[in-house]
């Protein structure tokens, strides 16, 4: 049984009479000890999907799903009091932009200990000792002095390590890392990813890595979920997705990597923009931008279906040579 199972999760904003569906019928499973990468350009619904799982979509946002289970427990039907015992403890999240996620008015130690107070029985010296252990676990130098430091006194890399320490404070079984290396320099990015993967392996966590960095995904994940305009357009194991992408959008993402355009006069790009609330196509959401578009694509909406050794939301999924199969 999968550690996490999501079936047909949708998130809507706006009025009930004129809703905007930011996430549409997303299904996803993650096993214990597995790393799943979620990729896609900004606005594709990656973060909103995971925020919905965490129960962090506030009104007027509306979340629906056919199933939302963690370790066999029904998160949809669970009482709020019981759900709070799981969220932040068994399920945890590293949010984007550590500097804005940490409270500037409180010290690092206070914020770490606040997390521990909510989900453990530790108090007093034991609480401070555990907070110090967490800072040492995420390899923050001179950890004792950092307990009394405020967020503005930390570098971007240290702030990110503090966020990781807060996320793993209660030994979660499932961790969401939302762009964990945003705004960090390349050297620090590598250190943070190495730290995350080491923690994931040592504690056997299921890990969802939300990122724009396909190179990182190729190195650490076992499976990739590609999202576009609020939908999953492809799911595939690694390295299959990099060798033989089945959806035109995935192909376009990969071709935009500089390493894939060596010798070309210009970097490959996909024309157009992601459809918004008022310009969503009737058929395939990629149809206005797709180089392989056919008449059917403009009128019918494709479903996520098996395509060779992957799943793709395309009527004419690409073959091993990267060409659409018409028929």
C-alpha positions as CSV (number, residue, x, y, z in Angstrom):
1,X,0.0,0.0,0.0
2,X,1.3,3.5,-0.9
3,X,2.2,5.8,1.9
4,X,0.3,8.6,0.3
5,X,-2.5,8.3,-2.2
6,X,-4.3,11.2,-4.0
7,X,-7.1,10.6,-6.4
8,X,-8.7,13.3,-8.5
9,X,-7.7,16.3,-6.3
10,X,-9.0,19.6,-7.5
11,X,-8.6,23.1,-6.2
12,X,-10.9,26.0,-7.2
13,X,-10.8,29.7,-6.4
14,X,-13.3,32.5,-7.0
15,X,-17.0,32.4,-6.7
16,X,-19.0,29.2,-7.1
17,X,-20.8,30.8,-10.1
18,X,-17.5,31.6,-11.9
19,X,-14.8,29.4,-10.5
20,X,-11.2,29.1,-11.6
21,X,-9.8,25.6,-11.3
22,X,-6.1,26.0,-10.4
23,X,-5.6,22.2,-10.0
24,X,-7.7,19.7,-11.9
25,X,-8.1,16.0,-11.1
26,X,-4.5,15.3,-9.9
27,X,-3.8,11.8,-8.9
28,X,-0.5,10.8,-7.2
29,X,1.0,8.0,-5.1
30,X,4.2,8.1,-3.1
31,X,5.7,5.1,-1.4
32,X,7.8,5.1,1.8
33,X,11.4,5.7,1.0
34,X,10.6,7.0,-2.5
35,X,11.5,10.4,-4.0
36,X,9.0,11.8,-6.5
37,X,9.8,15.0,-8.4
38,X,7.1,17.4,-9.5
39,X,8.1,19.7,-12.3
40,X,6.5,22.4,-14.5
41,X,6.7,26.1,-15.1
42,X,5.4,28.7,-12.7
43,X,1.6,28.6,-12.4
44,X,1.3,24.9,-13.2
45,X,-0.3,24.0,-9.9
46,X,2.7,22.2,-8.2
47,X,2.7,24.1,-4.9
48,X,-1.1,24.4,-4.7
49,X,-1.5,20.7,-5.0
50,X,0.7,20.1,-2.0
51,X,-0.8,23.0,0.0
52,X,-4.2,21.3,-0.5
53,X,-2.8,18.1,1.0
54,X,-1.5,20.1,4.0
55,X,-4.9,21.7,4.5
56,X,-3.5,25.2,3.8
57,X,-6.0,26.3,1.1
58,X,-8.0,29.0,2.8
59,X,-11.5,30.2,1.8
60,X,-12.6,31.1,-0.8
61,X,-10.5,28.3,-2.1
62,X,-12.2,24.9,-2.3
63,X,-10.6,21.5,-2.3
64,X,-12.3,18.3,-3.5
65,X,-10.9,14.8,-4.1
66,X,-12.1,11.3,-4.6
67,X,-9.5,10.0,-2.1
68,X,-6.8,11.6,0.1
69,X,-5.2,8.9,2.3
70,X,-2.0,8.8,4.3
71,X,-0.8,5.4,5.6
72,X,-4.4,4.1,5.0
73,X,-6.0,7.0,7.0
74,X,-8.7,9.0,5.3
75,X,-7.5,12.7,5.5
76,X,-10.8,13.9,3.9
77,X,-13.1,12.4,6.4
78,X,-10.8,12.9,9.4
79,X,-11.8,15.4,12.1
80,X,-9.7,18.6,12.2
81,X,-8.3,17.8,15.6
82,X,-7.1,14.4,14.5
83,X,-5.7,15.8,11.2
84,X,-3.6,18.4,13.2
85,X,-1.9,15.6,14.9
86,X,-0.7,14.2,11.5
87,X,0.0,17.5,9.6
88,X,3.3,18.9,10.9
89,X,4.3,15.6,12.5
90,X,3.9,12.7,10.2
91,X,3.5,14.9,7.1
92,X,5.7,18.0,6.9
93,X,6.6,20.7,4.4
94,X,9.6,22.9,3.6
95,X,8.1,26.1,2.1
96,X,9.5,28.3,-0.6
97,X,11.7,31.2,0.4
98,X,12.9,30.5,3.9
99,X,13.4,34.2,4.8
100,X,9.7,35.0,4.3
101,X,8.6,31.7,6.0
102,X,10.5,32.3,9.2
103,X,9.0,34.8,11.7
104,X,11.4,37.8,11.9
105,X,10.2,38.6,15.4
106,X,11.3,35.4,17.1
107,X,14.6,33.6,17.5
108,X,15.5,30.4,15.7
109,X,15.4,28.5,18.9
110,X,11.9,29.8,19.8
111,X,10.5,28.8,16.5
112,X,12.1,25.3,16.6
113,X,10.9,24.7,20.1
114,X,7.4,26.0,19.3
115,X,7.2,23.2,16.6
116,X,8.3,20.6,19.1
117,X,5.8,21.8,21.7
118,X,2.9,21.3,19.3
119,X,3.7,17.8,18.4
120,X,5.8,16.2,21.2
121,X,5.8,16.0,25.0
122,X,9.2,17.6,25.4
123,X,9.5,20.5,27.8
124,X,12.2,22.5,29.5
125,X,15.8,21.5,29.0
126,X,14.8,18.5,26.9
127,X,13.1,20.8,24.5
128,X,16.2,23.0,24.1
129,X,18.4,20.0,23.7
130,X,16.3,18.6,20.9
131,X,16.3,22.0,19.1
132,X,20.1,22.0,19.3
133,X,20.3,18.4,18.0
134,X,18.2,19.5,15.0
135,X,20.4,22.4,14.1
136,X,23.4,20.1,14.3
137,X,21.6,17.5,12.2
138,X,21.2,20.0,9.4
139,X,24.9,20.9,9.7
140,X,24.6,24.5,10.9
141,X,27.9,25.6,12.3
142,X,28.2,26.9,15.9
143,X,24.7,25.6,16.5
144,X,24.4,26.7,20.2
145,X,24.8,30.4,19.3
146,X,22.3,30.1,16.4
147,X,19.5,29.2,18.8
148,X,19.4,32.8,20.0
149,X,19.8,34.3,16.5
150,X,17.0,36.0,14.6
151,X,16.3,35.1,10.9
152,X,17.7,38.3,9.6
153,X,21.1,37.4,11.2
154,X,21.3,34.2,9.0
155,X,22.4,33.7,5.4
156,X,20.0,32.3,2.9
157,X,21.6,28.9,3.1
158,X,21.4,28.8,6.9
159,X,17.8,30.0,6.9
160,X,17.0,27.1,4.5
161,X,18.7,24.7,6.9
162,X,16.6,26.1,9.8
163,X,13.4,25.5,7.7
164,X,14.6,21.9,7.1
165,X,15.2,21.4,10.8
166,X,11.7,22.6,11.6
167,X,10.2,20.3,9.0
168,X,12.0,17.2,10.2
169,X,11.7,18.1,13.9
170,X,9.1,15.4,14.6
171,X,10.6,12.7,12.3
172,X,8.0,12.9,9.6
173,X,7.3,9.9,7.4
174,X,6.4,12.1,4.4
175,X,8.1,15.4,3.5
176,X,7.3,18.0,0.8
177,X,10.2,20.1,-0.3
178,X,8.8,23.1,-2.3
179,X,11.7,24.7,-4.3
180,X,14.1,24.1,-1.4
181,X,17.0,25.7,-3.2
182,X,15.3,28.9,-4.5
183,X,17.6,32.0,-4.5
184,X,20.6,30.1,-3.2
185,X,23.9,30.0,-5.0
186,X,25.0,26.9,-6.8
187,X,27.3,25.6,-4.1
188,X,24.8,26.0,-1.4
189,X,22.1,24.4,-3.6
190,X,24.2,21.3,-3.9
191,X,24.8,21.2,-0.1
192,X,21.0,21.6,0.7
193,X,20.0,18.8,-1.8
194,X,22.7,16.5,-0.4
195,X,21.4,17.2,3.1
196,X,17.8,16.5,2.1
197,X,18.6,13.3,0.3
198,X,20.7,12.0,3.2
199,X,18.0,12.8,5.7
200,X,15.4,11.1,3.5
201,X,17.5,8.0,3.2
202,X,18.4,7.8,6.9
203,X,14.8,8.2,8.0
204,X,13.1,6.3,5.2
205,X,10.8,9.2,4.4
206,X,8.6,9.5,1.3
207,X,9.8,12.8,-0.3
208,X,8.0,15.0,-2.9
209,X,10.5,17.4,-4.5
210,X,8.8,20.4,-6.2
211,X,11.3,22.1,-8.5
212,X,12.1,23.8,-11.8
213,X,15.6,22.2,-11.8
214,X,15.3,19.1,-14.0
215,X,19.0,18.3,-13.4
216,X,18.3,17.9,-9.7
217,X,15.3,15.7,-10.3
218,X,17.4,13.4,-12.6
219,X,20.0,12.9,-9.9
220,X,17.8,12.2,-6.9
221,X,14.2,11.1,-7.8
222,X,12.9,7.7,-8.9
223,X,9.8,9.1,-10.7
224,X,8.7,12.4,-12.2
225,X,5.3,14.0,-12.4
226,X,5.0,16.8,-15.0
227,X,2.3,19.4,-14.5
228,X,0.9,22.0,-16.9
229,X,-1.9,24.5,-16.3
230,X,-3.1,22.6,-13.2
231,X,-3.1,19.1,-14.7
232,X,-0.7,16.2,-14.7
233,X,0.4,15.7,-18.3
234,X,3.0,13.0,-17.8
235,X,4.2,10.5,-15.2
236,X,7.3,8.5,-15.9
237,X,10.1,6.7,-14.1
238,X,13.7,8.0,-14.3
239,X,15.7,7.9,-16.5
240,X,12.9,7.0,-19.0
241,X,11.4,10.4,-19.0
242,X,14.7,12.0,-20.0
243,X,15.4,9.5,-22.7
244,X,12.0,9.2,-24.2
245,X,9.5,11.8,-23.1
246,X,5.9,11.0,-24.2
247,X,4.2,14.3,-23.9
248,X,5.0,17.3,-26.1
249,X,5.2,19.6,-23.1
250,X,7.8,17.3,-21.4
251,X,9.8,17.3,-24.6
252,X,9.7,21.1,-24.7
253,X,10.8,21.3,-21.1
254,X,13.8,19.1,-21.8
255,X,14.7,20.8,-25.0
256,X,14.9,24.1,-23.2
257,X,17.9,22.9,-21.1
258,X,21.1,24.5,-22.4
259,X,22.9,21.1,-22.5
260,X,20.3,19.9,-25.0
261,X,20.9,22.8,-27.4
262,X,24.6,22.6,-27.9
263,X,25.6,23.9,-31.3
264,X,22.3,25.7,-31.8
265,X,22.2,29.4,-32.5
266,X,19.3,29.9,-30.1
267,X,17.9,28.1,-27.0
268,X,14.7,26.1,-27.8
269,X,11.6,27.7,-26.3
270,X,7.9,26.9,-26.4
271,X,5.9,29.9,-27.8
272,X,3.0,31.4,-26.0
273,X,2.0,31.4,-22.3
274,X,0.2,29.1,-19.8
275,X,-3.6,29.6,-20.2
276,X,-5.2,31.7,-17.4
277,X,-8.6,31.9,-16.0
278,X,-10.3,33.5,-19.0
279,X,-8.4,32.0,-21.9
280,X,-8.5,28.2,-21.3
281,X,-8.9,26.2,-24.5
282,X,-11.8,23.9,-24.9
283,X,-9.6,20.9,-25.8
284,X,-6.1,20.1,-24.8
285,X,-4.7,22.9,-22.6
286,X,-1.4,22.8,-24.5
287,X,-3.1,23.0,-28.0
288,X,-2.4,26.7,-28.6
289,X,1.4,26.1,-28.0
290,X,1.9,22.5,-29.2
291,X,3.9,22.0,-32.4
292,X,2.0,18.8,-33.1
293,X,-1.5,20.0,-32.6
294,X,-4.3,18.4,-34.7
295,X,-8.0,19.4,-35.1
296,X,-9.1,16.9,-32.4
297,X,-6.7,18.5,-29.9
298,X,-8.6,21.8,-30.2
299,X,-12.0,20.4,-29.4
300,X,-11.5,17.3,-27.1
301,X,-9.8,17.1,-23.8
302,X,-7.4,14.2,-23.4
303,X,-7.2,12.0,-20.4
304,X,-4.0,10.7,-18.7
305,X,-3.5,7.3,-20.3
306,X,-0.8,4.7,-20.6
307,X,1.9,5.6,-23.2
308,X,4.5,2.9,-23.6
309,X,6.2,2.7,-20.1
310,X,4.7,6.0,-18.9
311,X,1.4,7.9,-18.7
312,X,0.7,10.9,-20.9
313,X,-2.2,13.3,-21.4
314,X,-2.0,13.3,-25.1
315,X,-4.0,11.8,-28.0
316,X,-0.8,11.4,-30.0
317,X,1.9,10.5,-27.5
318,X,5.4,10.6,-28.7
319,X,7.3,7.5,-29.8
320,X,10.9,6.6,-29.0
321,X,12.1,8.9,-31.7
322,X,10.3,11.9,-30.2
323,X,7.6,12.0,-32.9
324,X,3.8,12.0,-32.4
325,X,2.0,8.7,-33.3
326,X,-1.0,9.7,-35.4
327,X,-3.8,7.2,-35.8
